[in-house]
Amino acid sequence: MRKFTLLIVILLAAVTMKAQLTLDGEYRPRVEFDHGYKTLQSQQNQMFGLKTTQRARFGILYKAEKFRFGLQLQDVRAWGSTSQLATADGMTTTVHQAWGEVLFNENLSLKMGRQELAYDDHRILGSVNWAQQARSHDLALLKYEKEGSFKLHFGVAVNQVQTKAYNTPKNYKSMQFIWFNKSFGDLKLSVLALNNGVEDVVINGGATPKPMTTYSQIIGFRPVYKMGKLSFAANFYYQMGKSKATYYDSGDKKDYHKGVSAYNFRLDVAYKVSDNLKATVGFEMLSGNSQTDTTFESSKTNNAFAPLYGTNHKFNGWMDYFYVGNHGNSVGLNDAYLMLDYNKNKFLAGAHIHYFMANADVLDMDEFNSTGKYTAMSSGLGMELDTYVGYKYSKGVLFKAGFSGMFDSETLRVVKGNAAMGASNYWGWVMVVIKPTFLNGK
């Protein structure tokens, strides 16, 4: 009842403030047909899964001379998760964004509160819009933006659960980053430096031997260059510091921290074939841990790159086999891909094909069990084909559908584990996006 009362108050206020207030919404249901999404099928004749999820949003943006205020309520649910005669909704409605921004002058501002972070191609910091719940952060963001010159952002976040100083089991403890962006004619350059602090954990419960926040860092840059119908984009990131420790119990005195030394490289070359068709060829490397390296140095160093808070669904295939809640601290990934994207009037379509390889050695367990030798398997993990079509029915309505297939290898079955030989792995989806603008105050 209080939610409806709040909504009525907001709408009444909008009548008198519509010149300064923007009210918008979104309703996005999606049906997914799953027969191998995120991981390989464990049985050849395993049944498929079918689910429908939805996201509903209501957003407010208020602009004044010296400040701005944003609020975005969000309800995410699976169809059937709430009974027809429900007296409560199971806490599916949350505040996705709630922030205030103080404008010191035309260039300098401070944005505070829960907000999305989306920088460059979303590789390190992204909004994860594909996920119905998406991602937002609680932080303070100092921004200096001079039109026609450069942009400089500095973000600071320190998290805790209620008033407990060391208790953030599902979040980072602290994060700081600096982002710089400047254009040099046809060349755009972004530089990012990020410090990420996470808490150590204890397997058998209880407190860690001592309150500890372990820090790792990412530093890198992204150049984007356009030359007629050709465009080039690259990512260069290096990750260092330490990985968090996992203790067996609160009395464990051993140091389980590992040093971090990892990298990410990506290169995209895009060509505009026509006004409606674009072709992109690219290659990405995310370093990993070798399963055949038995040296002491290897045991003390984590070489697996972690893309942290990026929109990982956007990269390395839409079936989310890599870095979407999985493949962390593993053998890494090399991804060679070709993308074709078509967009004309109200119609859009595309096809993306990926060839995946392990970045580091995958141990051949059959060879090891028979000879005791650490021998690497073939690095090839398989191929994935992603296709999609879409139709822009009107300004606020989009229909979209896609189908993907994973053509796995023996090496991928070893990496994923418990996979059936010859099982087919595919995934399809249909989505409708409705985005009304109730008031548009400029």
Secondary structure, 3 states (H helix, E strand, C coil): CHHHHHHHHHHHHHHHHCCCEEEEEEEEEEEEEEECCCCCCCCCCCCCEEEEEEEEEEEEEEECCCEEEEEEEEEEEECCCCCCCCCCCCCCEEEEEEEEEEECCCCEEEEEEEECCCCCCCCCECCCCCCCCCCCEEEEEEEEEECCCEEEEEEEEECCECCECCCCCCCCCEEEEEEEEEEECCEEEEEEEEEEEEECEECCCCCCCCCCEEEEEEEEEEEEEEECCEEEEEEEEEEEEEECCEECCCCCCCCCCEEEEEEEEEEEEEEECCCCEEEEEEEEEECCCCCCCCCHHHHCEECCCCCCECCHHHCCCCCCCCCCCCCCCCCCEEEEEEEEEEEECCEEEEEEEEEEECCCCCECHHHHHHHCCCCECCCEEEEEEEEEEEEEEECCEEEEEEEEEEEECHHHHHHHCCCCCCCCEEEEEEEEEECCEEEECC
